[in-house]
Amino acid sequence: MARSDRLTRNRREYSLRLSKLFVARSEPARGDDGFIVVAVLWILGILAALISIYAIYVANAAVSLSVNDDRVQAEALVSAALELTAYQLTAVDEKSRPTTGDFAFRMGRADVAVEFRSEAARIDLNAAPKELLAGLFAALGARYDDAEYYADRIIGWRSKGEPDSQAQETEAYRTAGLSYAPRQAPFANVGELWLVLGLPPALVERALPFVTVFSGMPTVNVLDARPEVVAALPGMSAELLYAVLSQRGTGPQNAQFVLGLLGPAQGAATADGSKATRVTVRIGFVNGRRVGAEAVILPVADADEPFDILSWRDDFDGPS
């Protein structure tokens, strides 16, 4: 009997140990649980960051594509405007060619306004005489003695004179502490005006809209020129300037009448246009964006290309 009780007790103890061992193995460790949760949270955080970065990339790519699309369309619209201008200029003989004009058109999702004007409406830095250059600076507010000095410096920049005068001009730049010498050759572009010795920056900035290097003419077209340019003509007075501006119109008879009003200043004036034409283009997209461009073209009749581009600038990426 005692042996039977002992066997029964041993079986119970063995069963109890087995059940405890089973329970211990079936229950997960709490330390492992914490590690797994932290690892999962890290993975989710990394995935969230990757998704955010990808979303930013997609948004930036979309904006970039939109901007590039606008730029491509803007360049195409400016090219179309230049071609239409060249067509108007070359559709008639050179004597009947208009010196100024404007038109508008709509293409795709943009409205385009175009104005064109002969470069003869500006003072050519390479061809204008001293009196005309000095007259421009005087019209822009400089004292006439200073204006003459500025005109001399422009002529000294563009001219290749006697060796002694060249050396004096170069020495003047060196004495002023400048690291360059005058070109002593024609201005390559109007931006070189910033480099001319002695010209105040504020005066250069005011003068740039009225000068060119593309007309090749010593005279200016008084019918198309802005008032500041007409005021630069030698011998121009306030009363004469008012009379000329108020009488400007269209037609050859009007041109001869206006030229006759100028008296002594007539030698620096003309009613003819230059071969080069400045074209101003303003583009308005339906999304509200506005783009401006300006180009100087040289129309070419009976050629594969209707014109040559002498200069081009736009404000697509900001002020030029």
LUMBAFI-231237 format. One line per 10 residues: number of its first residue (from 1); their letters; for each residue x, y, z negated of N, C-alpha, C. Coordinates in steps of 0.2 Angstrom, whole numbers, plus 5000, padded with zeros to 4 digits. Layout:
REM LUMBAFI-231237
NUM	a	X Y Z X Y Z X Y Z; ...
END
This chain:
REM LUMBAFI-231237
1	marsdrltrn	5004 4994 5000 5000 5000 5000 5004 5006 5000; 5009 5006 4996 5014 5012 4996 5017 5013 5002; 5019 5007 5005 5023 5008 5012 5018 5011 5017; 5012 5009 5017 5007 5011 5022 5006 5019 5021; 5006 5021 5014 5005 5028 5013 5011 5032 5016; 5017 5029 5015 5023 5033 5017 5023 5033 5024; 5021 5028 5028 5021 5029 5035 5016 5034 5038; 5010 5034 5034 5005 5039 5036 5008 5046 5035; 5011 5047 5029 5014 5054 5028 5019 5056 5033; 5023 5051 5035 5028 5052 5040 5025 5054 5047
11	rreyslrlsk	5020 5051 5049 5017 5053 5055 5014 5060 5055; 5011 5062 5049 5008 5068 5048 5014 5074 5049; 5019 5072 5045 5025 5077 5045 5028 5078 5053; 5028 5072 5056 5031 5072 5063 5026 5076 5067; 5019 5075 5067 5015 5079 5071 5015 5086 5070; 5016 5088 5063 5016 5095 5061 5022 5098 5064; 5028 5095 5064 5034 5098 5067 5033 5099 5075; 5030 5093 5078 5029 5094 5085 5024 5100 5087; 5019 5101 5083 5015 5106 5084 5018 5113 5083; 5022 5114 5078 5026 5120 5077 5031 5121 5083
21	lfvarsepar	5034 5116 5085 5039 5117 5090 5035 5119 5097; 5029 5116 5098 5025 5118 5104 5023 5125 5104; 5021 5127 5098 5019 5134 5097 5024 5139 5098; 5030 5137 5095 5036 5142 5096 5038 5142 5103; 5038 5137 5107 5040 5137 5114 5035 5141 5118; 5028 5140 5116 5023 5143 5120 5022 5151 5119; 5025 5154 5114 5024 5161 5112 5030 5164 5115; 5029 5170 5119 5035 5174 5122 5038 5178 5117; 5044 5179 5118 5048 5183 5113 5046 5190 5114; 5045 5194 5108 5043 5201 5108 5049 5205 5111
31	gddgfivvav	5055 5203 5110 5061 5207 5113 5061 5207 5120; 5060 5201 5123 5059 5200 5131 5054 5204 5134; 5048 5204 5130 5042 5208 5132 5044 5216 5133; 5048 5219 5129 5050 5226 5129 5055 5227 5135; 5059 5222 5136 5064 5223 5142 5061 5223 5148; 5056 5218 5149 5052 5218 5155 5048 5224 5157; 5045 5227 5151 5041 5233 5152 5045 5239 5155; 5051 5240 5151 5055 5245 5153 5058 5244 5160; 5060 5238 5162 5062 5237 5169 5057 5239 5174; 5050 5237 5173 5045 5238 5177 5044 5246 5178
41	lwilgilaal	5044 5249 5172 5043 5256 5172 5049 5260 5176; 5055 5258 5176 5060 5260 5180 5059 5259 5187; 5057 5253 5189 5056 5252 5196 5050 5256 5199; 5045 5257 5195 5039 5261 5197 5041 5269 5197; 5046 5271 5193 5048 5278 5193 5052 5279 5199; 5057 5274 5201 5061 5275 5207 5057 5275 5213; 5052 5270 5213 5047 5270 5219 5043 5277 5220; 5041 5280 5214 5038 5286 5215 5042 5292 5217; 5049 5292 5215 5053 5297 5218 5054 5296 5225; 5055 5289 5227 5056 5288 5234 5050 5290 5238
51	isiyaiyvan	5044 5289 5236 5038 5291 5239 5038 5299 5240; 5040 5302 5234 5040 5310 5234 5045 5313 5239; 5051 5309 5240 5056 5312 5244 5054 5311 5251; 5051 5305 5253 5048 5303 5259 5043 5308 5261; 5038 5310 5257 5033 5315 5258 5036 5322 5260; 5041 5324 5256 5044 5330 5258 5047 5330 5264; 5051 5324 5266 5054 5324 5272 5049 5324 5278; 5043 5321 5277 5038 5321 5282 5035 5328 5283; 5034 5331 5278 5031 5338 5278 5036 5343 5281; 5043 5342 5280 5048 5346 5283 5049 5345 5290
61	aavslsvndd	5048 5338 5292 5049 5336 5299 5043 5339 5303; 5037 5339 5300 5031 5342 5303 5032 5349 5304; 5034 5353 5299 5035 5360 5300 5041 5362 5305; 5046 5358 5305 5051 5359 5310 5049 5357 5317; 5045 5352 5318 5042 5351 5325 5038 5356 5327; 5034 5359 5322 5029 5365 5324 5033 5371 5326; 5039 5373 5322 5043 5378 5324 5046 5377 5330; 5049 5371 5332 5053 5370 5338 5048 5370 5344; 5042 5368 5343 5036 5368 5348 5035 5376 5350; 5034 5380 5344 5033 5387 5346 5039 5390 5349
71	rvqaealvsa	5045 5388 5347 5051 5391 5351 5051 5389 5358; 5050 5383 5360 5050 5380 5367 5045 5384 5370; 5039 5385 5368 5033 5389 5371 5035 5396 5372; 5038 5399 5367 5040 5406 5367 5045 5407 5373; 5050 5403 5373 5055 5404 5379 5052 5403 5386; 5047 5398 5386 5044 5397 5392 5039 5403 5394; 5036 5406 5389 5032 5412 5391 5036 5418 5393; 5042 5419 5389 5046 5424 5391 5049 5423 5398; 5051 5417 5400 5053 5416 5407 5047 5417 5412; 5041 5415 5410 5036 5416 5415 5035 5424 5416
81	aleltayqlt	5035 5428 5410 5034 5435 5411 5040 5438 5415; 5046 5436 5415 5051 5438 5419 5050 5436 5426; 5048 5431 5427 5047 5429 5434 5041 5433 5437; 5036 5434 5433 5030 5438 5436 5033 5445 5437; 5037 5448 5433 5040 5455 5434 5044 5455 5440; 5048 5450 5441 5053 5450 5447 5048 5449 5453; 5043 5446 5453 5038 5445 5459 5036 5452 5461; 5033 5456 5455 5031 5463 5457 5036 5467 5460; 5042 5466 5458 5048 5471 5460 5050 5469 5467; 5050 5462 5469 5052 5460 5475 5047 5459 5480
91	avdeksrptt	5041 5460 5478 5035 5459 5483 5035 5465 5488; 5038 5471 5487 5038 5477 5491 5045 5478 5493; 5046 5483 5498 5053 5485 5499 5056 5489 5494; 5063 5489 5494 5066 5492 5488 5064 5500 5487; 5063 5503 5493 5061 5510 5492 5054 5511 5489; 5050 5506 5489 5043 5506 5486 5043 5503 5480; 5048 5500 5477 5048 5496 5471 5046 5501 5465; 5042 5498 5461 5040 5502 5455 5045 5503 5450; 5046 5508 5447 5051 5509 5442 5048 5508 5435; 5042 5507 5434 5039 5506 5428 5032 5502 5429
101	gdfafrmgra	5030 5499 5424 5023 5495 5424 5022 5491 5418; 5016 5488 5418 5014 5484 5413 5009 5479 5415; 5008 5473 5412 5003 5469 5413 5002 5464 5408; 4997 5460 5408 4996 5455 5402 4993 5448 5405; 4994 5443 5402 4991 5436 5404 4991 5432 5398; 4987 5427 5399 4986 5422 5393 4988 5415 5396; 4992 5411 5392 4994 5405 5394 4994 5400 5388; 4991 5394 5389 4991 5390 5384 4987 5393 5378; 4991 5393 5372 4988 5396 5366 4991 5402 5364; 4993 5406 5369 4996 5413 5367 4994 5418 5372
111	dvavefrsea	4994 5424 5369 4993 5430 5373 4999 5434 5374; 5001 5436 5381 5007 5439 5382 5006 5446 5385; 5009 5451 5382 5009 5458 5385 5016 5459 5387; 5017 5462 5393 5023 5463 5397 5024 5471 5399; 5029 5474 5397 5031 5480 5400 5038 5480 5403; 5038 5484 5409 5045 5484 5412 5047 5491 5414; 5053 5493 5414 5055 5500 5415 5062 5499 5418; 5064 5503 5423 5070 5503 5426 5075 5506 5421; 5081 5503 5422 5087 5505 5417 5089 5512 5419; 5087 5515 5424 5088 5522 5426 5085 5527 5421
121	aridlnaapk	5081 5524 5417 5077 5528 5411 5082 5529 5405; 5088 5526 5405 5093 5526 5400 5099 5529 5403; 5103 5532 5398 5110 5535 5400 5115 5529 5400; 5118 5529 5405 5123 5523 5406 5130 5525 5403; 5132 5522 5398 5138 5523 5394 5144 5523 5399; 5144 5519 5404 5150 5519 5409 5150 5524 5415; 5144 5527 5416 5144 5531 5422 5142 5539 5420; 5139 5540 5414 5136 5546 5413 5142 5551 5412; 5141 5557 5414 5147 5563 5413 5146 5565 5405; 5152 5568 5404 5152 5571 5397 5146 5575 5395
131	ellaglfaal	5144 5579 5399 5138 5584 5397 5132 5580 5395; 5131 5575 5399 5125 5571 5397 5126 5567 5391; 5132 5564 5390 5133 5560 5383 5132 5565 5377; 5136 5571 5378 5135 5576 5373 5128 5578 5372; 5124 5579 5377 5117 5581 5376 5113 5576 5373; 5115 5570 5373 5111 5565 5370 5112 5565 5362; 5118 5566 5360 5120 5566 5353 5117 5573 5350; 5117 5578 5354 5114 5584 5352 5107 5584 5351; 5104 5580 5355 5096 5579 5355 5095 5575 5349; 5099 5571 5347 5098 5566 5341 5100 5569 5334
141	garyddaeyy	5102 5576 5335 5103 5579 5328 5110 5581 5327; 5115 5580 5331 5122 5581 5330 5123 5589 5332; 5128 5592 5328 5130 5599 5330 5134 5598 5337; 5133 5603 5341 5135 5602 5348 5143 5601 5349; 5147 5605 5344 5154 5603 5344 5155 5596 5342; 5152 5593 5338 5153 5586 5336 5151 5582 5342; 5145 5584 5345 5142 5580 5350 5148 5579 5356; 5151 5585 5357 5156 5585 5363 5162 5580 5361; 5164 5580 5354 5169 5576 5352 5167 5569 5353; 5161 5567 5351 5159 5560 5352 5159 5558 5359
151	adriigwrsk	5157 5563 5364 5157 5561 5371 5164 5560 5373; 5169 5564 5371 5176 5563 5372 5178 5556 5370; 5176 5554 5364 5178 5547 5362 5175 5541 5366; 5169 5542 5368 5166 5537 5373 5170 5537 5379; 5172 5543 5382 5175 5543 5388 5182 5540 5387; 5185 5541 5382 5192 5538 5380 5192 5531 5379; 5186 5528 5377 5185 5521 5376 5185 5518 5383; 5181 5521 5387 5179 5517 5394 5184 5519 5399; 5189 5524 5399 5193 5526 5404 5200 5524 5403; 5203 5522 5409 5210 5521 5409 5213 5526 5413
161	gepdsqaqet	5216 5531 5409 5219 5537 5412 5226 5537 5413; 5229 5543 5412 5237 5543 5412 5240 5539 5406; 5246 5536 5407 5249 5533 5402 5249 5537 5395; 5251 5543 5396 5251 5547 5390 5245 5548 5386; 5239 5549 5390 5233 5550 5387 5230 5543 5384; 5232 5538 5387 5230 5531 5385 5234 5530 5378; 5240 5532 5378 5244 5531 5372 5241 5535 5366; 5239 5541 5367 5237 5545 5362 5230 5543 5360; 5226 5540 5364 5220 5537 5362 5221 5531 5357; 5225 5527 5360 5227 5521 5356 5230 5523 5349
171	eayrtaglsy	5234 5528 5349 5237 5530 5342 5232 5533 5338; 5227 5536 5340 5222 5539 5336 5218 5533 5332; 5217 5528 5336 5214 5522 5332 5218 5519 5327; 5225 5519 5329 5229 5516 5324 5230 5521 5318; 5230 5527 5319 5230 5532 5313 5224 5532 5309; 5219 5530 5312 5212 5530 5308 5212 5523 5304; 5217 5519 5305 5217 5513 5301 5213 5507 5304; 5211 5508 5310 5208 5502 5314 5212 5497 5316; 5210 5491 5316 5214 5485 5318 5213 5484 5326; 5210 5488 5330 5209 5487 5337 5210 5494 5340
181	aprqapfanv	5211 5493 5347 5213 5499 5351 5207 5500 5356; 5206 5506 5359 5200 5507 5363 5201 5502 5369; 5195 5500 5372 5195 5495 5378 5199 5498 5384; 5197 5505 5385 5200 5508 5391 5198 5504 5397; 5192 5503 5397 5189 5499 5403 5181 5500 5401; 5177 5498 5406 5170 5499 5405 5167 5496 5399; 5162 5499 5396 5159 5495 5390 5156 5489 5393; 5157 5483 5389 5154 5477 5391 5147 5476 5389; 5145 5480 5383 5138 5480 5381 5137 5486 5377; 5131 5488 5375 5130 5494 5371 5132 5493 5364
191	gelwlvlglp	5133 5487 5362 5135 5486 5355 5142 5488 5354; 5146 5489 5359 5153 5492 5358 5153 5499 5355; 5147 5502 5356 5147 5509 5353 5149 5509 5346; 5147 5504 5342 5149 5504 5335 5156 5504 5334; 5160 5502 5339 5168 5502 5338 5171 5509 5340; 5168 5513 5343 5171 5519 5346 5173 5524 5340; 5179 5526 5340 5182 5530 5335 5177 5536 5333; 5176 5538 5327 5173 5544 5325 5165 5544 5325; 5162 5540 5328 5155 5540 5329 5151 5538 5322; 5147 5542 5319 5144 5540 5313 5139 5534 5314
201	palveralpf	5139 5529 5310 5135 5523 5311 5127 5525 5312; 5125 5530 5308 5118 5532 5308 5116 5535 5315; 5121 5539 5318 5120 5541 5325 5120 5536 5330; 5125 5531 5329 5125 5526 5334 5118 5522 5334; 5116 5521 5328 5109 5517 5328 5104 5521 5331; 5104 5527 5330 5098 5531 5334 5099 5531 5341; 5106 5531 5344 5107 5532 5351 5106 5525 5355; 5106 5519 5351 5106 5513 5355 5100 5512 5359; 5094 5514 5357 5088 5513 5362 5088 5517 5368; 5093 5522 5369 5093 5527 5374 5098 5526 5379
211	vtvfsgmptv	5103 5521 5378 5109 5520 5382 5108 5513 5385; 5113 5512 5390 5113 5505 5394 5120 5505 5397; 5121 5499 5399 5127 5498 5403 5126 5495 5410; 5119 5495 5412 5117 5491 5417 5114 5495 5423; 5113 5502 5422 5110 5506 5428 5116 5508 5433; 5122 5509 5431 5127 5511 5435 5126 5518 5438; 5122 5522 5435 5120 5528 5438 5122 5534 5433; 5125 5539 5436 5127 5545 5432 5121 5549 5430; 5115 5548 5433 5109 5552 5432 5104 5548 5428; 5099 5551 5426 5093 5547 5423 5087 5549 5426
221	nvldarpevv	5082 5544 5426 5075 5545 5429 5071 5549 5425; 5070 5555 5426 5066 5560 5422 5059 5558 5421; 5056 5554 5426 5049 5552 5426 5048 5546 5421; 5053 5542 5420 5052 5536 5416 5056 5537 5409; 5060 5541 5408 5065 5542 5402 5061 5544 5397; 5063 5542 5391 5060 5545 5385 5061 5552 5383; 5058 5555 5379 5059 5563 5378 5066 5564 5376; 5069 5560 5372 5076 5561 5369 5081 5561 5375; 5079 5557 5380 5084 5556 5386 5083 5562 5390; 5077 5565 5391 5076 5571 5395 5079 5577 5392
231	aalpgmsael	5079 5577 5385 5081 5582 5381 5089 5583 5382; 5092 5577 5384 5099 5577 5384 5102 5580 5390; 5098 5582 5395 5100 5585 5402 5103 5591 5400; 5109 5593 5404 5112 5599 5403 5107 5605 5404; 5108 5610 5400 5104 5616 5400 5097 5615 5398; 5095 5610 5395 5088 5609 5394 5086 5613 5387; 5080 5616 5388 5078 5620 5382 5071 5617 5380; 5069 5619 5374 5063 5616 5371 5057 5618 5376; 5057 5624 5379 5051 5626 5383 5051 5622 5390; 5057 5621 5392 5058 5617 5399 5056 5610 5397
241	lyavlsqrgt	5058 5607 5392 5057 5600 5390 5049 5599 5390; 5046 5604 5387 5039 5603 5386 5035 5603 5393; 5038 5608 5397 5035 5608 5404 5036 5602 5408; 5042 5599 5408 5044 5593 5411 5039 5587 5409; 5039 5586 5402 5035 5581 5400 5028 5581 5401; 5025 5587 5401 5018 5588 5402 5016 5587 5410; 5021 5588 5414 5020 5588 5421 5021 5581 5424; 5024 5576 5420 5026 5570 5423 5020 5566 5425; 5020 5563 5431 5015 5559 5433 5017 5554 5438; 5013 5552 5443 5015 5547 5448 5015 5550 5455
251	gpqnaqfvlg	5019 5547 5460 5018 5549 5466 5024 5553 5468; 5027 5553 5474 5033 5557 5477 5032 5564 5476; 5026 5567 5477 5025 5574 5477 5026 5577 5470; 5023 5573 5465 5024 5575 5458 5031 5574 5456; 5035 5569 5458 5042 5568 5457 5046 5574 5459; 5045 5577 5465 5049 5583 5468 5047 5589 5464; 5041 5589 5462 5039 5595 5458 5042 5595 5451; 5042 5589 5448 5046 5589 5441 5053 5590 5442; 5056 5588 5447 5063 5589 5448 5065 5596 5449; 5060 5599 5453 5061 5606 5454 5061 5611 5448
261	llgpaqgaat	5057 5608 5443 5056 5612 5437 5063 5612 5433; 5067 5607 5434 5073 5607 5430 5079 5612 5431; 5079 5615 5437 5083 5620 5438 5091 5618 5438; 5095 5621 5434 5102 5618 5434 5103 5611 5431; 5098 5609 5428 5098 5602 5425 5097 5597 5430; 5095 5599 5436 5093 5594 5441 5098 5589 5444; 5105 5592 5443 5110 5588 5445 5111 5581 5441; 5108 5581 5435 5109 5575 5431 5103 5571 5431; 5098 5573 5435 5091 5570 5435 5090 5566 5442; 5085 5562 5442 5083 5558 5448 5076 5555 5447
271	adgskatrvt	5073 5554 5452 5066 5550 5452 5067 5543 5454; 5073 5541 5456 5075 5534 5458 5076 5529 5452; 5074 5523 5454 5076 5518 5449 5082 5515 5450; 5085 5511 5445 5091 5507 5446 5089 5500 5449; 5094 5496 5450 5093 5489 5452 5091 5485 5446; 5093 5486 5441 5092 5483 5435 5085 5485 5431; 5082 5481 5428 5075 5482 5425 5075 5479 5418; 5073 5483 5413 5072 5480 5407 5065 5478 5406; 5064 5472 5403 5057 5469 5402 5056 5468 5395; 5051 5470 5392 5049 5469 5385 5043 5465 5385
281	vrigfvngrr	5043 5459 5381 5038 5454 5381 5036 5454 5374; 5029 5454 5373 5026 5453 5366 5021 5447 5366; 5023 5442 5362 5019 5436 5362 5015 5435 5356; 5008 5433 5356 5004 5432 5350 5001 5425 5351; 5003 5421 5346 5001 5414 5346 4994 5414 5342; 4990 5409 5344 4984 5408 5340 4984 5407 5333; 4990 5404 5331 4991 5403 5324 4994 5409 5320; 4994 5415 5323 4995 5421 5320 5003 5423 5321; 5007 5419 5323 5014 5421 5324 5015 5426 5330; 5019 5431 5329 5021 5436 5334 5028 5435 5335
291	vgaeavilpv	5030 5435 5342 5037 5435 5344 5038 5440 5349; 5043 5444 5349 5045 5449 5353 5052 5447 5357; 5052 5449 5363 5058 5448 5367 5060 5453 5372; 5066 5454 5373 5068 5460 5378 5074 5457 5382; 5073 5458 5389 5078 5455 5393 5079 5461 5399; 5085 5461 5401 5087 5465 5407 5088 5460 5413; 5084 5461 5418 5085 5457 5424 5087 5461 5430; 5090 5457 5435 5092 5460 5441 5088 5456 5447; 5083 5459 5449 5079 5455 5455 5083 5454 5461; 5082 5448 5463 5086 5446 5469 5081 5443 5474
301	adadepfdil	5080 5447 5480 5076 5445 5485 5079 5440 5490; 5075 5435 5492 5077 5430 5497 5083 5426 5494; 5082 5424 5488 5086 5419 5485 5083 5413 5481; 5086 5408 5480 5083 5403 5476 5080 5405 5469; 5084 5409 5466 5081 5412 5460 5079 5419 5461; 5073 5421 5458 5071 5427 5460 5074 5433 5456; 5078 5431 5451 5082 5437 5447 5088 5434 5444; 5092 5438 5442 5098 5436 5437 5096 5439 5431; 5098 5436 5425 5097 5438 5418 5104 5442 5416; 5103 5448 5415 5109 5452 5412 5110 5452 5405
311	swrddfdgps	5104 5452 5401 5104 5451 5394 5098 5448 5392; 5097 5445 5386 5091 5442 5383 5092 5442 5376; 5087 5445 5372 5087 5444 5365 5080 5443 5363; 5078 5440 5357 5072 5439 5354 5072 5439 5347; 5066 5440 5344 5066 5440 5336 5063 5434 5333; 5063 5428 5337 5060 5422 5335 5062 5420 5328; 5069 5421 5327 5072 5419 5320 5072 5425 5315; 5069 5430 5317 5070 5436 5313 5072 5442 5317; 5073 5448 5314 5075 5454 5317 5082 5453 5321; 5082 5456 5327 5088 5455 5331 5093 5460 5329
END
